[in-house]
Amino acid sequence: MIRKRACSHHDSKVLDLSVLAHCLVLSYPAQGHINPLLQFSKRLEHQGIKVTLVTTYFISKSLHRDPSISNSIALETISDGYDEGGGSAQAESDEAYVDRFWQIGLQTFTELVERMNDVDCIKFGLTGAAFLTQSCAVASIYHHVNKGLIKLPLTGDQVLLPGLPPLDPQDTPSFINAPASYPAFFDMIVTRQVSNIDKADWILCNTFYELEKEVKI
């Protein structure tokens, strides 16, 4: 998320938005999500943008030992409800962890935001960006499933989507090819992540435009 300090329209000088911007980067606490967002944070910081990386207490223990993280990238923590026993490994099931993360994580993240400076500006001027750690092709598949344009379970020999070559069912993500095998993550990624993505001010994808310029999401 990005917050910007309010500025007068009467300012006579050209404003340097890279100085005013402060990004709070929040990742789902899993390695496949943290690494792409960490690299993205480094790129933002290299452009002169203030970055605060937000993760869970358990994950933060390993990040503190990572020498590749710049000292100028601040690290803040929230709780996932399993702070002492190893994060998701402590949960009774994947479903239990996801539910508790959404409950406790949202609560402690809200408390973190309220502790930061310019609280009024944050509450009423917050700008959000969704960062998709998957490729555009995978995001397109999730989107079409969420909108009911791909029916599950998959039937037939091919999955046809605009901008993509014909796909065999086994070429689709495991959440789609065998949704019953990962019910908690299917709900989190295909239902929760995609259902409100249109509320984001920007949608960022972990890809190269030249590789996937024909993909439609």
N, CA and C of each residue as an Amber inpcrd file, in Angstrom:
protein
   651
   0.8350000  -1.1810000   0.0000000   0.0000000   0.0000000   0.0000000
   0.8730000   1.2350000   0.0000000   0.3450000   2.3110000  -0.5140000
   1.1090000   3.5490000  -0.6220000   0.3400000   4.6680000   0.0540000
   1.0040000   5.4040000   0.8800000   0.3610000   6.5850000   1.4400000
   1.1980000   7.8020000   1.0570000   0.5360000   8.9260000   0.8100000
   1.2350000  10.1460000   0.4140000   0.7880000  11.2960000   1.3030000
   1.7250000  12.1360000   1.6380000   1.4230000  13.3000000   2.4520000
   0.5860000  14.2810000   1.6430000  -0.4190000  14.8730000   2.2770000
  -1.2530000  15.8520000   1.5860000  -0.4250000  17.0680000   1.2020000
  -0.6530000  17.5800000   0.0060000   0.1330000  18.7140000  -0.4940000
  -0.7990000  19.7870000  -1.0380000  -0.3710000  21.0240000  -0.9230000
  -1.1670000  22.1430000  -1.4060000  -1.0670000  22.2520000  -2.9180000
  -2.1810000  22.5850000  -3.5530000  -2.1800000  22.8150000  -4.9880000
  -1.4210000  24.0930000  -5.3490000  -1.0990000  24.8970000  -4.3340000
  -0.4250000  26.1700000  -4.5900000   1.0900000  26.0550000  -4.4740000
   1.6000000  24.8040000  -4.2420000   3.0450000  24.6450000  -4.1510000
   3.6880000  25.0960000  -5.4530000   4.7270000  25.9000000  -5.3520000
   5.3530000  26.4660000  -6.5390000   6.4000000  25.5340000  -7.1320000
   6.8630000  24.5590000  -6.3580000   7.9110000  23.6780000  -6.8360000
   7.3070000  22.3460000  -7.2820000   7.9790000  21.7240000  -8.2150000
   7.5630000  20.3970000  -8.6500000   7.8280000  19.4090000  -7.5160000
   6.8190000  18.5980000  -7.1840000   6.9400000  17.6860000  -6.0660000
   7.6300000  16.3920000  -6.4870000   8.5270000  15.9010000  -5.6480000
   9.1870000  14.6190000  -5.8770000   8.3850000  13.5580000  -5.1310000
   7.5150000  12.8370000  -5.8530000   6.6280000  11.8720000  -5.2100000
   7.3860000  10.7040000  -4.6180000   8.5930000  10.4120000  -5.1210000
   9.3510000   9.3190000  -4.5590000   9.7780000   9.6130000  -3.1270000
   9.8770000  10.9210000  -2.7840000  10.2060000  11.2910000  -1.4090000
   8.9680000  11.2030000  -0.5310000   7.8010000  11.5130000  -1.0800000
   6.5780000  11.5400000  -0.2940000   5.9730000  10.1500000  -0.0880000
   6.2400000   9.2360000  -0.9870000   5.5790000   7.9330000  -0.9290000
   6.1840000   7.0440000   0.1450000   5.3060000   6.3150000   0.8240000
   5.7240000   5.3200000   1.8120000   4.9000000   4.0670000   1.5660000
   5.5570000   2.9950000   1.1890000   4.8620000   1.7520000   0.8600000
   4.9130000   0.7780000   2.0320000   3.7400000   0.2890000   2.4160000
   3.6560000  -0.8230000   3.3600000   3.4530000  -2.0820000   2.5280000
   4.4110000  -2.9800000   2.5820000   4.3770000  -4.1970000   1.7730000
   4.0280000  -5.3680000   2.6830000   2.8450000  -5.9170000   2.4870000
   2.3510000  -7.0080000   3.3320000   2.2550000  -8.2750000   2.5040000
   2.9050000  -9.3250000   2.9620000   2.9190000 -10.5950000   2.2460000
   2.2060000 -11.6710000   3.0530000   1.5650000 -12.5890000   2.3260000
   1.1100000 -13.8130000   3.0020000   2.3570000 -14.5530000   3.4830000
   2.3530000 -15.0700000   4.7090000   3.5770000 -15.6480000   5.2940000
   3.9360000 -17.0200000   4.7490000   4.3090000 -17.0700000   3.4850000
   4.8050000 -18.2980000   2.8640000   5.9420000 -17.9150000   1.9320000
   6.9260000 -18.8130000   1.8020000   8.1540000 -18.4730000   1.0920000
   7.8920000 -18.0230000  -0.3420000   6.9560000 -18.6800000  -1.0360000
   6.6860000 -18.3340000  -2.4140000   6.0700000 -16.9580000  -2.5900000
   5.5680000 -16.3660000  -1.5040000   5.0060000 -15.0190000  -1.5490000
   6.0110000 -13.9910000  -1.0250000   6.7580000 -14.3630000   0.0010000
   7.6670000 -13.4180000   0.6410000   8.8180000 -13.0470000  -0.2840000
   9.4150000 -14.0240000  -0.9310000  10.5810000 -13.7310000  -1.7780000
  10.2670000 -12.7440000  -2.9050000   9.1870000 -12.9390000  -3.6850000
   8.8930000 -11.9420000  -4.7320000   8.6280000 -10.5450000  -4.1760000
   7.9170000 -10.4670000  -3.0520000   7.6280000  -9.1540000  -2.4730000
   8.8720000  -8.5240000  -1.8690000   9.7810000  -9.3460000  -1.3630000
  11.0390000  -8.8130000  -0.8580000  11.8590000  -8.2090000  -1.9950000
  11.9150000  -8.9020000  -3.1410000  12.6310000  -8.3600000  -4.2890000
  11.9610000  -7.0840000  -4.8030000  10.6280000  -7.0720000  -4.7820000
   9.8860000  -5.8710000  -5.1910000  10.1910000  -4.7100000  -4.2460000
  10.2680000  -4.9950000  -2.9520000  10.5870000  -3.9640000  -1.9620000
  11.9700000  -3.3740000  -2.2220000  12.9120000  -4.2200000  -2.5760000
  14.2630000  -3.7300000  -2.8660000  14.2570000  -2.7980000  -4.0750000
  13.4480000  -3.1240000  -5.0710000  13.3740000  -2.2690000  -6.2540000
  12.7510000  -0.9130000  -5.9120000  11.7110000  -0.9330000  -5.0850000
  11.0970000   0.3280000  -4.6580000  12.0990000   1.1690000  -3.8790000
  12.8150000   0.5190000  -2.9650000  13.7920000   1.2350000  -2.1450000
  14.9030000   1.8170000  -3.0030000  15.2780000   1.1020000  -4.0570000
  16.3280000   1.5800000  -4.9620000  15.8890000   2.8380000  -5.7030000
  14.5630000   3.0070000  -5.8700000  14.0270000   4.1920000  -6.5320000
  13.8370000   5.3620000  -5.5610000  14.2460000   5.1840000  -4.3150000
  14.1490000   6.2540000  -3.3420000  12.8530000   6.2920000  -2.5690000
  12.0300000   5.2410000  -2.6790000  10.7530000   5.1800000  -1.9720000
  10.9600000   4.5410000  -0.6090000  10.3350000   5.0970000   0.3980000
  10.4060000   4.5230000   1.7360000   9.5590000   3.2540000   1.7810000
  10.1390000   2.1650000   2.2720000   9.4660000   0.8720000   2.2730000
   9.4610000   0.2870000   3.6770000   8.3000000  -0.1960000   4.0820000
   8.1770000  -0.9570000   5.3200000   7.6250000  -2.3310000   4.9680000
   8.4140000  -3.3600000   5.2040000   8.0070000  -4.7320000   4.9310000
   7.3200000  -5.2970000   6.1690000   6.1190000  -5.8030000   5.9790000
   5.3250000  -6.3050000   7.0980000   5.1590000  -7.8110000   6.9580000
   5.5210000  -8.5410000   8.0040000   5.3550000  -9.9860000   7.9980000
   5.0220000 -10.4580000   9.4140000   4.8780000 -11.7570000   9.5870000
   4.5060000 -12.2830000  10.9000000   5.7310000 -12.3570000  11.8070000
   5.4650000 -12.4910000  13.1210000   6.5550000 -12.5860000  14.0780000
   7.4790000 -13.7520000  13.7470000   6.9070000 -14.9030000  13.4150000
   7.7090000 -16.0900000  13.1430000   8.5880000 -15.9020000  11.9180000
   8.0350000 -15.3950000  10.8190000   8.8110000 -15.1920000   9.6000000
   9.8840000 -14.1290000   9.8040000   9.6060000 -13.1420000  10.6380000
  10.5660000 -12.0490000  10.8360000  11.8810000 -12.5430000  11.4350000
  11.8440000 -13.6650000  12.1480000  13.0710000 -14.1830000  12.7620000
  14.0910000 -14.5780000  11.6990000  13.6270000 -15.1290000  10.5930000
  14.5540000 -15.5000000   9.5210000  14.9430000 -14.2900000   8.6810000
  14.0470000 -13.3290000   8.5110000  14.3650000 -12.1410000   7.7230000
  15.4290000 -11.2910000   8.4000000  15.4310000 -11.2630000   9.7230000
  16.4300000 -10.4710000  10.4390000  17.8410000 -10.9800000  10.1510000
  17.9570000 -12.2430000   9.7870000  19.2710000 -12.8140000   9.5210000
  19.6600000 -12.7420000   8.0490000  18.7920000 -12.2060000   7.2120000
  19.0390000 -12.1490000   5.7770000  19.8920000 -10.9280000   5.4540000
  21.1540000 -11.1190000   5.0290000  22.0430000  -9.9680000   4.7690000
  21.6800000  -9.1930000   3.5160000  20.7870000  -9.7420000   2.6830000
  20.4520000  -9.0560000   1.4300000  19.4420000  -7.9310000   1.6390000
  18.8240000  -7.8620000   2.8190000  17.8330000  -6.8340000   3.0830000
  18.5230000  -5.5350000   3.4740000  18.2320000  -4.4840000   2.7440000
  18.8400000  -3.1890000   3.0140000  18.4050000  -2.6640000   4.3740000
  19.3260000  -1.9610000   5.0290000  19.0020000  -1.3690000   6.3230000
  17.9380000  -0.2950000   6.2060000  17.7570000   0.2510000   4.9960000
  16.7680000   1.3060000   4.8090000  15.3550000   0.7590000   4.6260000
  15.1970000  -0.5620000   4.4970000  13.8730000  -1.1730000   4.4400000
  13.4680000  -1.5490000   5.8650000  12.4790000  -0.8450000   6.3860000
  12.0250000  -1.1170000   7.7410000  11.2560000  -2.4390000   7.7830000
  11.3340000  -3.1250000   8.9040000  10.6310000  -4.3930000   9.0780000
   9.6970000  -4.2800000  10.2730000   8.4110000  -4.5020000  10.0290000
   7.4100000  -4.4990000  11.0940000   6.7150000  -5.8710000  11.1310000
   6.1760000  -6.2060000  12.2850000   5.5820000  -7.5290000  12.4430000
   4.1210000  -7.4400000  12.8690000   3.3740000  -8.4480000  12.4540000
   2.0050000  -8.6500000  12.9100000   1.8920000 -10.0890000  13.3890000
   0.7960000 -10.4070000  14.0230000   0.5870000 -11.7600000  14.5290000
  -0.3220000 -12.5480000  13.6010000  -0.0100000 -13.8320000  13.4620000
  -0.9080000 -14.7300000  12.7390000  -1.6510000 -15.6450000  13.6980000
  -1.4620000 -15.4000000  15.0150000  -2.1070000 -16.2310000  16.0230000
  -1.2960000 -17.4400000  16.4190000  -0.1550000 -17.6260000  15.7650000
   0.7130000 -18.7700000  16.0580000   2.1600000 -18.2830000  16.1560000
   2.4080000 -17.4320000  17.1350000   3.6870000 -16.7400000  17.2020000
   4.8130000 -17.5770000  17.8050000   4.4840000 -18.5550000  18.6220000
   5.5110000 -19.2660000  19.3680000   5.9200000 -20.5950000  18.7370000
   5.0220000 -21.2140000  17.9850000   5.2910000 -22.5870000  17.5730000
   5.5950000 -22.7800000  16.1080000   5.9660000 -21.7620000  15.3730000
   6.3730000 -21.9780000  13.9980000   5.3420000 -21.6470000  12.9530000
   4.4790000 -20.6800000  13.2070000   3.5350000 -20.2460000  12.1880000
   2.5690000 -21.3410000  11.8010000   2.4330000 -21.5880000  10.5080000
   1.4420000 -22.5450000  10.0110000   1.6990000 -23.9610000  10.5020000
   2.9600000 -24.2770000  10.8460000   3.2730000 -25.6250000  11.3350000
   2.6140000 -25.9070000  12.6820000   2.2580000 -24.8560000  13.4020000
   1.6160000 -25.0130000  14.7070000   0.1150000 -25.2060000  14.5960000
  -0.4570000 -24.8240000  13.4580000  -1.9150000 -24.8760000  13.2950000
  -2.3970000 -26.3140000  13.1550000  -3.6590000 -26.5180000  13.5240000
  -4.2460000 -27.8440000  13.4540000  -4.4270000 -28.3090000  12.0130000
  -4.6300000 -27.3560000  11.1010000  -4.8300000 -27.6700000   9.6930000
  -4.5810000 -26.4120000   8.8730000  -4.4920000 -26.5840000   7.5500000
  -4.3530000 -25.4160000   6.6780000  -5.5480000 -24.4930000   6.8240000
  -6.7340000 -25.0780000   6.9190000  -7.9560000 -24.2770000   7.0590000
  -7.9190000 -23.4430000   8.3290000  -7.4580000 -24.0620000   9.4290000
  -7.3890000 -23.3560000  10.7110000  -6.4050000 -22.1980000  10.6410000
  -5.2690000 -22.4240000   9.9730000  -4.2730000 -21.3590000   9.8870000
  -4.7830000 -20.1850000   9.0580000  -5.3620000 -20.4730000   7.9080000
  -5.8530000 -19.4040000   7.0390000  -6.9210000 -18.5830000   7.7440000
  -7.8600000 -19.2580000   8.4120000  -8.9220000 -18.5400000   9.1110000
  -8.3620000 -17.6550000  10.2230000  -7.4040000 -18.2020000  10.9790000
  -6.8400000 -17.4260000  12.0880000  -5.9780000 -16.2830000  11.5720000
  -5.2710000 -16.5150000  10.4800000  -4.4550000 -15.4460000   9.9000000
  -5.3360000 -14.2870000   9.4500000  -6.4560000 -14.5840000   8.8060000
  -7.3580000 -13.5260000   8.3570000  -7.9460000 -12.7640000   9.5450000
  -8.1890000 -13.4550000  10.6620000  -8.7830000 -12.8090000  11.8290000
  -7.7410000 -12.0200000  12.6200000  -6.6970000 -12.7020000  13.0930000
  -5.6920000 -12.0660000  13.9390000  -4.7830000 -11.1640000  13.1190000
  -4.4370000 -11.6140000  11.9140000  -3.5530000 -10.8070000  11.0740000
  -4.1600000  -9.4630000  10.7220000  -5.4350000  -9.4650000  10.3520000
  -6.1060000  -8.2030000  10.0240000  -6.1630000  -7.2800000  11.2300000
  -6.4490000  -7.8460000  12.3980000  -6.5480000  -7.0430000  13.6170000
  -5.2080000  -6.3990000  13.9630000  -4.1320000  -7.1850000  13.9520000
  -2.8250000  -6.6410000  14.3280000  -2.2450000  -5.7360000  13.2440000
  -2.5970000  -5.9780000  11.9820000  -2.1500000  -5.0700000  10.9190000
  -2.8320000  -3.7060000  11.0690000  -4.1210000  -3.7200000  11.4060000
  -4.8360000  -2.4630000  11.6440000  -4.1900000  -1.6950000  12.7930000
  -3.8250000  -2.4010000  13.8480000  -3.1680000  -1.7620000  14.9930000
  -1.8160000  -1.1780000  14.5830000  -1.0950000  -1.8840000  13.7130000
   0.1900000  -1.3760000  13.2280000   0.0030000  -0.0820000  12.4530000
  -0.9640000  -0.0580000  11.5420000  -1.2130000   1.1390000  10.7380000
  -1.5780000   2.3160000  11.6260000  -2.3760000   2.0620000  12.6470000
  -2.8090000   3.1430000  13.5450000  -1.6590000   3.7060000  14.3630000
  -0.6020000   2.9220000  14.5670000   0.5520000   3.4000000  15.3340000
   1.4850000   4.2690000  14.4940000   1.3010000   4.2370000  13.1920000
   2.2070000   4.9750000  12.3210000   1.8280000   6.4590000  12.2700000
   2.7260000   7.2450000  11.6960000   2.4930000   8.6900000  11.6160000
   1.3560000   9.0170000  10.6570000   0.8200000  10.2380000  10.7610000
  -0.2120000  10.7390000   9.8470000  -1.3980000   9.7870000   9.7770000
  -1.9200000   9.4280000  10.9500000  -2.9890000   8.4330000  11.0040000
  -4.1980000   8.8710000  10.1910000  -4.5850000  10.1460000  10.2990000
  -5.7510000  10.6160000   9.5530000  -5.5260000  10.4660000   8.0530000
  -4.3190000  10.7900000   7.6160000  -4.0020000  10.6700000   6.1940000
  -4.0760000   9.2180000   5.7490000  -3.6090000   8.3180000   6.6020000
  -3.6440000   6.8980000   6.2580000  -5.0800000   6.4190000   6.1470000
  -5.8970000   6.7900000   7.1260000  -7.2600000   6.2620000   7.1580000
  -8.0930000   6.7660000   5.9950000  -7.8590000   7.9940000   5.5660000
  -8.7310000   8.5710000   4.5610000  -8.0610000   8.7530000   3.1980000
  -6.7500000   8.4580000   3.1050000  -6.0740000   8.6210000   1.8370000
  -5.2620000   7.4110000   1.4270000  -5.6770000   6.2330000   1.8730000
  -4.9090000   5.0230000   1.6160000  -5.1040000   4.5520000   0.1880000
  -4.0100000   4.2750000  -0.4670000  -4.0320000   3.7510000  -1.8280000
  -3.4740000   2.3380000  -1.7950000  -4.1280000   1.4150000  -2.4710000
  -3.7290000   0.0170000  -2.3860000  -3.3530000  -0.5810000  -3.7270000
  -2.3700000  -1.4770000  -3.6950000  -1.9770000  -2.2240000  -4.8890000
  -1.9470000  -3.7030000  -4.5560000  -2.5310000  -4.5110000  -5.4130000
  -2.4580000  -5.9640000  -5.2590000  -1.2490000  -6.4650000  -6.0360000
  -0.4050000  -7.2440000  -5.3700000   0.7770000  -7.8150000  -6.0140000
   0.5510000  -9.3090000  -6.1690000   0.4130000  -9.7620000  -7.4210000
   0.1800000 -11.1740000  -7.7040000   1.5240000 -11.8600000  -7.8940000
   1.8530000 -12.7860000  -6.9930000   3.1540000 -13.4480000  -7.0660000
   3.2080000 -14.4830000  -8.1810000   2.0390000 -14.8570000  -8.7270000
   2.0280000 -15.8060000  -9.8300000   2.1870000 -15.0730000 -11.1640000
   2.3430000 -15.8350000 -12.2250000   2.4040000 -15.2540000 -13.5620000
   1.0200000 -14.7540000 -13.9590000   0.9650000 -13.9460000 -15.0220000
  -0.3250000 -13.4610000 -15.5220000  -1.2000000 -14.6110000 -16.0050000
  -0.5760000 -15.6360000 -16.5780000  -1.3440000 -16.7820000 -17.0630000
  -2.0880000 -17.4580000 -15.9220000  -1.4060000 -17.6570000 -14.7990000
  -2.0420000 -18.2840000 -13.6400000  -3.1330000 -17.3760000 -13.0800000
  -2.8490000 -16.0660000 -12.9920000  -3.8480000 -15.1270000 -12.4940000
  -5.0840000 -15.1230000 -13.3840000  -4.8830000 -15.2440000 -14.6970000
  -6.0080000 -15.2880000 -15.6240000  -6.8720000 -16.5190000 -15.3740000
  -6.2470000 -17.6410000 -15.1110000  -6.9950000 -18.8700000 -14.8250000
  -7.8240000 -18.6950000 -13.5550000  -7.2130000 -18.1660000 -12.5000000
  -7.9500000 -17.9480000 -11.2440000  -9.1300000 -17.0030000 -11.4610000
  -8.9010000 -15.9480000 -12.2410000  -9.9540000 -14.9710000 -12.5090000
 -11.1360000 -15.6250000 -13.2260000 -10.8550000 -16.4170000 -14.2240000
 -11.9300000 -17.0420000 -14.9950000 -12.6900000 -18.0710000 -14.1700000
 -11.9960000 -18.7450000 -13.2570000 -12.6890000 -19.6740000 -12.3540000
 -13.5840000 -18.8920000 -11.4010000 -13.0480000 -17.7980000 -10.8360000
 -13.8140000 -16.9910000  -9.8910000 -15.0750000 -16.4280000 -10.5170000
 -15.0070000 -16.0420000 -11.7970000 -16.1540000 -15.4620000 -12.4900000
 -17.0840000 -16.5180000 -13.0730000 -16.7480000 -17.7900000 -12.8670000
 -17.6050000 -18.8590000 -13.3740000 -17.4340000 -19.1300000 -14.8500000
 -16.3860000 -18.5640000 -15.4600000 -16.1440000 -18.7710000 -16.8840000
 -15.4200000 -20.0840000 -17.1440000 -14.7820000 -20.6100000 -16.1210000
 -14.2490000 -21.9730000 -16.1390000 -14.9970000 -22.7520000 -15.0700000
 -15.6430000 -23.8230000 -15.4480000 -16.4270000 -24.6140000 -14.5230000
 -15.5770000 -25.7240000 -13.9110000 -15.7390000 -25.9140000 -12.6220000
 -15.0530000 -26.9890000 -11.9120000 -16.0630000 -28.0440000 -11.4570000
 -15.6620000 -29.3130000 -11.4660000 -14.3570000 -29.8170000 -11.8920000
 -14.1730000 -29.6970000 -13.4040000 -12.9240000 -29.6450000 -13.8070000
 -12.6220000 -29.5140000 -15.2280000 -13.1000000 -30.7400000 -15.9960000
 -13.6770000 -30.4880000 -17.1460000 -14.1080000 -31.5730000 -18.0190000
 -13.5260000 -31.3450000 -19.4050000 -13.4340000 -32.3740000 -20.1780000
 -12.8960000 -32.2300000 -21.5240000 -11.3850000 -32.3540000 -21.5350000
 -10.8410000 -32.2880000 -22.7260000  -9.4070000 -32.4980000 -22.9150000
  -8.6000000 -31.2140000 -22.9010000  -9.2680000 -30.0520000 -23.0310000
  -8.5330000 -28.7990000 -23.1060000  -9.2480000 -27.7000000 -22.3300000
  -8.4330000 -26.7390000 -21.8500000  -8.9450000 -25.5160000 -21.2220000
  -8.5740000 -24.3710000 -22.1530000  -9.5870000 -23.6360000 -22.6190000
  -9.3640000 -22.5630000 -23.5820000  -9.6010000 -21.2090000 -22.9250000
  -8.5940000 -20.3360000 -23.0030000  -8.6810000 -18.9950000 -22.4290000
  -8.1090000 -17.9860000 -23.4230000  -8.6520000 -16.7620000 -23.4550000
  -8.1180000 -15.7390000 -24.3640000  -6.6740000 -15.4000000 -24.0330000
  -5.8440000 -15.3390000 -25.0680000  -4.4500000 -14.9710000 -24.8850000
  -3.5390000 -16.1030000 -24.4820000  -4.0920000 -17.3040000 -24.2920000
  -3.2890000 -18.4510000 -23.8860000  -3.4410000 -19.5810000 -24.8960000
  -2.4190000 -20.3920000 -25.0770000  -2.5730000 -21.5650000 -25.9380000
  -3.4880000 -22.5770000 -25.2520000  -4.0410000 -23.5260000 -25.9850000
  -4.8670000 -24.5560000 -25.3510000  -4.0820000 -25.2800000 -24.2510000
  -4.7170000 -25.4550000 -23.1090000  -4.0710000 -26.0850000 -21.9650000
  -4.7050000 -27.4380000 -21.6790000  -3.8770000 -28.4240000 -21.3790000
  -4.3880000 -29.6760000 -20.8480000  -4.8000000 -29.4390000 -19.3980000
  -5.7900000 -30.1530000 -18.8820000  -6.2000000 -29.9480000 -17.4850000
  -5.0380000 -30.0300000 -16.4970000  -4.0940000 -30.9380000 -16.7440000
  -2.9680000 -31.0780000 -15.8230000  -1.9810000 -29.9200000 -15.9130000
  -2.1410000 -29.0590000 -16.9370000  -1.2950000 -27.8700000 -17.0510000
  -1.7780000 -26.7350000 -16.1540000  -2.9880000 -26.8290000 -15.6500000
  -3.5280000 -25.7790000 -14.7910000  -3.0000000 -25.9530000 -13.3690000
  -3.0650000 -24.8940000 -12.5380000  -2.5900000 -25.0140000 -11.1550000
  -3.3170000 -26.1230000 -10.4030000  -2.6480000 -26.6880000  -9.4190000
  -3.2340000 -27.7870000  -8.6450000  -4.5190000 -27.3640000  -7.9550000
  -4.6410000 -26.0690000  -7.5890000  -5.8750000 -25.5810000  -6.9700000
  -7.0670000 -25.7250000  -7.9100000  -6.7840000 -25.7320000  -9.2030000
  -7.8400000 -25.8200000 -10.2090000  -8.0330000 -27.2540000 -10.6960000
  -6.9320000 -27.9330000 -10.9590000  -6.9990000 -29.2940000 -11.4660000
  -7.5550000 -30.2600000 -10.4200000  -7.2270000 -30.0210000  -9.1580000
  -7.7260000 -30.8730000  -8.0640000  -8.0860000 -29.9850000  -6.8790000
  -9.1450000 -29.1710000  -6.9930000  -9.4650000 -28.1790000  -5.9510000
  -9.7310000 -28.7890000  -4.5830000 -10.2230000 -30.0170000  -4.5360000
 -10.5360000 -30.6360000  -3.2470000  -9.2810000 -30.9840000  -2.4560000
  -8.1210000 -31.0080000  -3.1200000  -6.8910000 -31.3830000  -2.4240000
  -6.3200000 -30.2440000  -1.5850000  -6.7100000 -29.0130000  -1.9080000
  -6.2290000 -27.8450000  -1.1520000  -7.3900000 -26.8920000  -0.8890000
  -8.3880000 -27.3070000  -0.1350000  -9.5920000 -26.4650000   0.0020000
  -9.3270000 -25.1110000   0.6410000  -8.4470000 -25.0490000   1.6350000
  -8.1930000 -23.7730000   2.3150000  -7.5270000 -22.7760000   1.3880000
  -6.5440000 -23.2350000   0.6290000  -5.8210000 -22.3330000  -0.2600000
  -6.6340000 -22.0130000  -1.5060000  -7.4840000 -22.9310000  -1.9240000
  -8.3990000 -22.6200000  -3.0230000  -9.2970000 -21.4600000  -2.6260000
  -9.8310000 -21.5140000  -1.4170000 -10.7110000 -20.4390000  -0.9440000
  -9.9500000 -19.1240000  -0.8220000  -8.7250000 -19.1910000  -0.3060000
  -7.9540000 -17.9660000  -0.0840000  -7.5430000 -17.3230000  -1.4010000
  -7.0580000 -18.1230000  -2.3490000  -6.4990000 -17.5650000  -3.5810000
  -7.5780000 -17.3110000  -4.6290000  -8.4010000 -18.3130000  -4.8860000
  -9.3650000 -18.1980000  -5.9790000 -10.5830000 -17.3770000  -5.5700000
 -11.0000000 -17.5050000  -4.3130000 -12.1980000 -16.8020000  -3.8690000
 -11.8740000 -15.4420000  -3.2570000 -11.0750000 -15.4280000  -2.1910000
 -10.8380000 -14.1780000  -1.4580000  -9.9390000 -13.2240000  -2.2410000
  -8.8400000 -13.7420000  -2.7930000  -7.8960000 -12.8500000  -3.4670000
  -8.4900000 -12.2310000  -4.7110000  -9.1820000 -13.0150000  -5.4970000
  -9.6720000 -12.5320000  -6.7880000 -10.9850000 -11.7750000  -6.6550000
 -11.7960000 -12.1140000  -5.6590000 -13.1420000 -11.5490000  -5.5820000
 -13.1520000 -10.0420000  -5.3660000 -12.1560000  -9.5080000  -4.6460000
 -12.1560000  -8.0660000  -4.3770000 -10.9740000  -7.3510000  -5.0130000
 -10.3390000  -8.0030000  -5.9920000  -9.1480000  -7.4010000  -6.5790000
  -9.4760000  -6.1280000  -7.3560000 -10.7300000  -5.9880000  -7.7860000
 -11.1230000  -4.7850000  -8.5150000 -11.1310000  -3.5470000  -7.6190000
 -11.0300000  -3.7370000  -6.2920000 -10.9860000  -2.5980000  -5.3750000
  -9.5890000  -1.9860000  -5.2920000  -8.5870000  -2.7010000  -5.7830000
  -7.2170000  -2.1960000  -5.7410000  -7.0360000  -1.0710000  -6.7560000
  -6.2090000  -0.0900000  -6.3960000  -5.9130000   1.0110000  -7.3130000
  -4.9750000   0.5670000  -8.4310000  -4.0930000  -0.3840000  -8.1080000
  -3.1980000  -0.9650000  -9.1070000  -3.1520000  -2.4660000  -8.9030000
  -2.8980000  -3.1890000 -10.0020000  -2.6610000  -4.6270000  -9.9380000
  -1.2900000  -4.8780000 -10.5430000  -0.3990000  -5.4270000  -9.7390000
   0.9730000  -5.6860000 -10.1680000   1.1750000  -7.1890000 -10.2970000
   1.8720000  -7.5970000 -11.3360000   2.1060000  -9.0190000 -11.5850000
   3.6010000  -9.3170000 -11.5960000   3.9580000 -10.4680000 -11.1000000
   5.3440000 -10.9040000 -11.0150000   5.7300000 -11.5690000 -12.3380000
   5.9520000 -10.7540000 -13.3680000   6.1890000 -11.3050000 -14.7000000
   6.9050000 -10.2750000 -15.5570000   7.1430000 -10.6230000 -16.8220000
   7.6780000  -9.7090000 -17.8230000   6.5970000  -9.4720000 -18.8720000
   6.3490000  -8.2330000 -19.1890000   5.3000000  -7.9110000 -20.1510000
   5.5420000  -8.6020000 -21.4820000   6.7980000  -8.6260000 -21.9250000
   7.1120000  -9.2030000 -23.2330000   6.7640000 -10.6920000 -23.2890000
   6.7810000 -11.3650000 -22.1480000   6.4780000 -12.7880000 -22.1260000
   4.9890000 -13.0760000 -22.1430000   4.1820000 -12.1480000 -21.6120000
   2.7640000 -12.4420000 -21.4360000   1.8650000 -11.2930000 -21.8990000
   2.2870000 -10.5510000 -22.8850000   1.5270000  -9.3760000 -23.3020000
   0.1880000  -9.7110000 -23.8910000  -0.0460000 -10.9550000 -24.3250000
  -1.3160000 -11.3340000 -24.9060000  -2.3170000 -11.8680000 -23.8770000
  -1.8490000 -12.0980000 -22.6610000  -2.7160000 -12.6550000 -21.6260000
  -3.7180000 -11.6020000 -21.1840000  -4.9670000 -12.0060000 -21.0180000
  -6.0220000 -11.0980000 -20.5780000  -6.5400000 -11.5560000 -19.2230000
  -6.5860000 -10.6060000 -18.2730000  -7.0840000 -10.9000000 -16.9250000
  -8.3900000 -10.1590000 -16.7220000
